Amino acid sequence: MIEKKIKKIFSKKSDFQTIEVFEVNQIGKALVLNEEFQFADIDEHIYHETITRVPFSARPKSKKILIIGGGDGGTARECLKFNPERIDVCDLDKEVTKTCDIFFPQMTKSFKDPKVNLFNEDGKEFVKKLADKIYLGESLNEKYDMIIVDSTDPLLSSKPLFDDEFYNYLKLILIKEGVIVSQIDTAANKKKIENVIFGTLSRHFLYVDCFAFSHLREFTKEKYSNLFSIVSDKKINIKKEVSHYYKLDKFSYRETINILNHIKWCRSF
């Protein structure tokens, strides 16, 4: 294994968190929030492809997309590949976007697209305001076809984005056949979050499932993974090609395995 050399090249405290960027040999620049690794140049696209490709496989005609979190622009960038009409991104911390604009412009370029609207607001308050309007019979045409919760891990600072109240709001602003995907945690912590997250989801949606990716960095031999939930009130099917392993050979890694854990929808009771 090649020895990892790390150099801090940026650090700032915003009103909400500590934002740091490190230069790491073999993987490029890496974003760290409150001492938690977020992504690196070499393979950020794996995460962002996974969190978008699966729901678009399920709902390929989705036109109105809401991303909660995602201030780095990576998820919006991948959503644009599916030609939606509108993408709203709600991220609390504008300093994350400013930082990524300097160090990760390949991601924040999505915010220059006229289809993408960026709101620097609290995600829960943002959906609550819209849910209240819809509940009162206003803004009924503002419902989303797809919602992606691209936040930090639910047992950390993003915990309010995974409680019953939040999912009540999301259900109000989602069309009947819509789909919601959430970044849950690293797959290694699956047991830890099952009761917390999947219990909440099953109280609000008829169909609940999960998918994950596991990635081995070629040079450093490091393995990391992420777990996602996917929910809907209408049974959906994931295309076969999406269910297969991705075989990627660029950016200095040999293979990426995206494990779509039994994407056979299971009815929640």
Wavefront OBJ file of the C-alpha trace (Angstrom):
o trace
v 0.000 0.000 0.000
v 1.304 3.431 -0.945
v 1.858 5.730 1.993
v -0.771 8.437 2.099
v 0.546 12.005 2.071
v -1.948 14.608 3.230
v -1.675 18.393 3.128
v -4.357 20.793 4.340
v -4.836 23.499 1.714
v -7.967 25.218 3.003
v -9.830 25.646 6.281
v -12.769 27.829 7.236
v -15.436 27.895 9.905
v -18.840 28.816 8.550
v -21.876 29.584 10.678
v -22.684 25.871 10.695
v -19.527 23.780 10.409
v -15.808 23.549 9.808
v -14.950 23.227 6.117
v -11.568 21.831 5.110
v -9.923 20.788 1.860
v -6.924 18.457 1.789
v -4.535 17.515 -0.988
v -3.949 13.763 -0.848
v -1.508 11.930 -3.073
v -3.095 9.589 -5.608
v -6.688 10.733 -4.960
v -6.420 14.509 -5.380
v -8.317 17.070 -3.351
v -10.730 15.919 -0.647
v -13.534 17.795 1.123
v -13.936 17.326 4.876
v -16.818 18.761 6.952
v -16.544 18.747 10.735
v -13.689 16.247 10.445
v -15.877 13.864 8.395
v -14.621 12.883 4.918
v -17.107 13.771 2.175
v -15.503 12.987 -1.191
v -12.295 13.151 -3.234
v -11.531 14.271 -6.775
v -10.704 10.821 -8.026
v -14.017 9.134 -7.329
v -16.694 11.622 -6.250
v -18.579 10.770 -9.431
v -19.187 7.212 -8.202
v -21.275 8.396 -5.282
v -23.145 10.977 -7.364
v -23.835 8.574 -10.220
v -25.187 5.997 -7.790
v -27.539 8.321 -5.876
v -29.073 9.551 -9.162
v -28.939 6.651 -11.597
v -31.018 4.286 -9.464
v -34.021 6.624 -8.933
v -33.955 7.732 -12.578
v -34.011 4.078 -13.573
v -37.175 3.760 -11.515
v -38.714 7.052 -12.684
v -37.038 7.963 -16.003
v -39.631 10.622 -16.878
v -39.069 12.668 -13.718
v -39.037 16.370 -14.602
v -39.118 18.228 -11.276
v -36.341 17.255 -8.892
v -35.628 18.432 -5.349
v -32.207 17.857 -3.798
v -31.892 18.426 -0.055
v -28.217 19.044 0.646
v -25.975 18.686 -2.368
v -24.405 22.133 -2.059
v -21.308 20.812 -3.833
v -23.311 20.496 -7.068
v -22.364 16.883 -7.818
v -25.845 15.390 -7.531
v -27.366 18.198 -9.606
v -24.698 17.614 -12.259
v -25.690 13.966 -12.576
v -29.434 14.777 -12.571
v -28.922 17.111 -15.535
v -27.860 14.121 -17.643
v -31.482 12.894 -17.502
v -32.868 16.110 -18.983
v -35.254 17.260 -16.230
v -37.175 20.517 -16.511
v -36.183 21.863 -13.098
v -33.818 21.001 -10.275
v -34.139 22.769 -6.929
v -31.173 22.376 -4.584
v -31.629 23.354 -0.932
v -28.413 23.418 1.084
v -28.042 25.239 4.382
v -24.417 26.326 4.088
v -23.532 28.640 1.208
v -19.868 28.446 2.245
v -19.747 24.804 1.116
v -20.791 25.875 -2.371
v -18.266 28.731 -2.381
v -15.491 26.365 -1.302
v -16.386 23.756 -3.887
v -16.556 26.432 -6.565
v -12.857 27.089 -5.905
v -11.586 23.536 -5.433
v -14.179 21.314 -7.179
v -15.487 23.329 -10.155
v -16.296 20.107 -12.015
v -19.178 19.764 -9.554
v -20.419 23.315 -9.010
v -20.620 23.908 -12.769
v -24.143 22.467 -12.486
v -25.289 25.663 -10.747
v -24.586 27.612 -13.916
v -27.315 25.683 -15.733
v -30.582 27.685 -15.886
v -32.551 24.566 -14.913
v -30.851 24.496 -11.506
v -32.015 26.729 -8.650
v -29.942 26.940 -5.467
v -31.558 27.872 -2.145
v -29.384 28.406 0.930
v -31.987 27.486 3.525
v -32.579 24.905 6.216
v -33.823 21.809 4.356
v -36.522 20.944 6.845
v -37.891 24.486 6.914
v -37.793 24.657 3.119
v -39.984 21.574 2.666
v -42.245 22.590 5.565
v -43.090 25.918 3.896
v -43.953 24.191 0.629
v -45.869 21.401 2.396
v -47.960 23.987 4.262
v -48.889 25.706 0.996
v -49.844 22.415 -0.647
v -51.859 21.347 2.409
v -53.840 24.593 2.136
v -54.523 23.924 -1.534
v -51.911 26.331 -2.852
v -48.968 25.465 -5.139
v -50.403 22.039 -6.063
v -48.461 22.151 -9.339
v -45.231 22.556 -7.398
v -45.026 18.940 -6.304
v -41.827 17.079 -7.179
v -41.431 13.866 -9.175
v -38.276 12.922 -7.298
v -36.618 13.987 -4.057
v -32.991 13.195 -3.261
v -31.774 13.709 0.299
v -28.051 14.152 -0.267
v -27.052 15.016 3.282
v -24.419 13.971 5.777
v -24.978 10.809 7.818
v -28.320 10.699 9.686
v -26.839 9.968 13.075
v -24.744 13.132 12.862
v -25.764 16.732 12.110
v -28.436 15.735 9.578
v -30.569 13.798 12.048
v -33.570 16.198 11.661
v -33.748 15.175 7.985
v -34.662 11.614 8.899
v -37.463 11.913 11.437
v -41.216 11.366 11.024
v -42.000 15.052 10.730
v -39.579 15.539 7.847
v -40.954 12.578 5.881
v -44.503 13.832 6.466
v -43.476 17.038 4.720
v -41.720 15.176 1.891
v -44.770 13.042 1.222
v -46.944 16.147 0.882
v -44.663 17.722 -1.725
v -44.136 14.503 -3.750
v -46.439 13.338 -6.549
v -48.343 10.109 -5.831
v -46.034 7.918 -7.912
v -42.889 9.826 -6.939
v -39.739 8.392 -5.418
v -37.423 9.514 -2.621
v -33.781 8.490 -2.261
v -31.733 9.266 0.854
v -28.065 8.862 1.634
v -28.198 6.934 4.883
v -24.733 5.984 6.053
v -21.761 3.838 5.261
v -22.851 0.274 4.622
v -20.674 -0.844 7.521
v -23.110 0.878 9.864
v -26.175 -0.758 8.290
v -27.216 -2.581 11.452
v -26.899 0.590 13.471
v -29.241 2.630 11.319
v -31.813 0.004 10.304
v -34.156 0.598 13.229
v -33.677 4.369 13.137
v -34.205 4.957 9.426
v -36.107 2.047 7.920
v -38.567 2.075 10.805
v -39.362 5.709 10.006
v -39.620 5.101 6.261
v -41.932 2.121 6.611
v -44.400 4.238 8.572
v -44.773 6.603 5.621
v -44.345 4.582 2.414
v -45.666 1.300 1.067
v -42.390 0.272 -0.541
v -39.015 0.567 1.140
v -35.687 -0.780 -0.046
v -31.988 0.007 -0.047
v -28.984 -0.071 -2.333
v -25.285 0.545 -1.808
v -21.925 0.857 -3.458
v -18.567 -0.429 -2.351
v -15.425 0.965 -3.926
v -11.769 -0.067 -3.739
v -9.222 2.624 -4.543
v -6.529 1.079 -6.697
v -3.512 2.974 -5.380
v -4.279 3.234 -1.692
v -6.161 -0.094 -1.418
v -8.763 1.713 0.699
v -12.317 0.471 0.552
v -15.303 2.654 1.303
v -19.046 2.338 0.832
v -22.350 4.139 1.175
v -25.863 2.946 1.852
v -29.002 4.546 0.393
v -32.722 4.113 0.948
v -35.302 4.299 -1.822
v -39.013 4.621 -1.078
v -42.310 5.084 -2.925
v -46.024 4.434 -2.617
v -46.034 2.795 -6.032
v -44.173 -0.421 -6.786
v -41.348 0.194 -9.224
v -38.773 -1.812 -11.089
v -35.095 -1.054 -11.506
v -33.651 -1.667 -14.952
v -31.457 -4.743 -15.246
v -28.421 -2.832 -16.400
v -28.577 -0.689 -13.284
v -28.806 -3.778 -11.103
v -25.554 -5.100 -12.525
v -22.125 -4.150 -11.223
v -20.573 -1.069 -12.756
v -17.203 -1.742 -14.330
v -15.258 1.520 -14.366
v -11.624 1.781 -15.326
v -10.771 5.483 -15.329
v -9.331 7.854 -12.760
v -6.806 5.289 -11.536
v -9.033 2.643 -10.045
v -9.688 -0.787 -11.401
v -13.240 -1.654 -10.530
v -16.263 -0.251 -8.782
v -18.978 -2.563 -7.527
v -22.398 -1.022 -6.983
v -24.381 -3.513 -4.944
v -28.075 -2.999 -5.467
v -29.171 -4.959 -2.434
v -32.127 -7.084 -3.495
v -33.914 -4.355 -5.384
v -36.986 -6.492 -5.237
v -39.480 -4.249 -3.570
v -40.769 -5.432 -0.236
v -44.127 -4.332 1.099
v -43.924 -2.618 4.464
v -46.592 -3.369 7.002
l 1 2 3 4 5 6 7 8 9 10 11 12 13 14 15 16 17 18 19 20 21 22 23 24 25 26 27 28 29 30 31 32 33 34 35 36 37 38 39 40 41 42 43 44 45 46 47 48 49 50 51 52 53 54 55 56 57 58 59 60 61 62 63 64 65 66 67 68 69 70 71 72 73 74 75 76 77 78 79 80 81 82 83 84 85 86 87 88 89 90 91 92 93 94 95 96 97 98 99 100 101 102 103 104 105 106 107 108 109 110 111 112 113 114 115 116 117 118 119 120 121 122 123 124 125 126 127 128 129 130 131 132 133 134 135 136 137 138 139 140 141 142 143 144 145 146 147 148 149 150 151 152 153 154 155 156 157 158 159 160 161 162 163 164 165 166 167 168 169 170 171 172 173 174 175 176 177 178 179 180 181 182 183 184 185 186 187 188 189 190 191 192 193 194 195 196 197 198 199 200 201 202 203 204 205 206 207 208 209 210 211 212 213 214 215 216 217 218 219 220 221 222 223 224 225 226 227 228 229 230 231 232 233 234 235 236 237 238 239 240 241 242 243 244 245 246 247 248 249 250 251 252 253 254 255 256 257 258 259 260 261 262 263 264 265 266 267 268 269
